[in-house]
Amino acid sequence: MGRRVYELRVRGPVPAELLAEIGAEDFGEEPPLTILRTEPTDQPGLHGMLQRLRSLGLDLLEVRTAGPEPSDTGSS
């Protein structure tokens, strides 16, 4: 089974200095949303990340599971 990557969709922009603090590996913007891509180590890691978003006052709209990054689909 491949890595489980999550997309966390939050309302509005996320300041760059918070991206590393949150643990986002990648992000994209679809105004008025910011989409954070991350790979927490386990369920408690995901819940910790969600709590951190809340403590920072970010408005979480959606959590999705996503496939691995395109660069991860190379030959094995």
N, C-alpha and C positions, 0 to 999 in steps of 0.2 A: 504494500500500500504506500502511496506517495505521501508527501508532506501535506498536512492540513493547513491551509492558508485561510485567514479570515479577512474579510473586508468589513470595516467599521465605517458607517456613513454618519457623519455629524453635520449639523447645520452650521453654515458659515465657514470662514477661513480659520485655519489653525496656525498660530504663530510658529515659525520655523524652529525656534528654540524648544518648543514643546514636543515636536515630532520625535526627537531622540529620547526625551524623558518618558514619553508614552511607550516607546518601543516599536514605533512604526518603522517597518523596513522600506516602505515605499508609500507614495501617496499620489493622488490625482485630484483634480478639481473639476466639478461639474456644477458651476454656480447655480444655486446658492449652497452647494454641498462640498465637503471635503471627504474624500474616500481614502481611508488609511488601510494599507495592507500590512498584515503582520502574521507571524507564526509563533504563537505562544507555545511554551514547552508542554503544557498540559491544561486540563480544565481549570485548576486553581490559578494558573497563570493568566488564562483568559478572564476569569472573574476579577482578578487583581487589576488587570488592564481596564476593565469596564468600571471598576470602582475609582480608578485614577481619573478616567475621563469625567466621571461625575464630580469628583472633588475639584477638578479644574473648571467646572462650570460649563463644560461642553455639552451640547444638546445632542445626545445619541439618538439617531432616527432608526437605524437598522444594522443588524449584524448578519452577514452572509458567509457561507463557506465558499471558497473559490478554489480553482485548480492551482497547480504550481505555476510559478513564474515561467514565461516562455523560454527563458534561458535554461530552465531546469529540464527541458524536454529533449536535450541533446542525446547522442548515442551513449549507451551504457556499456 
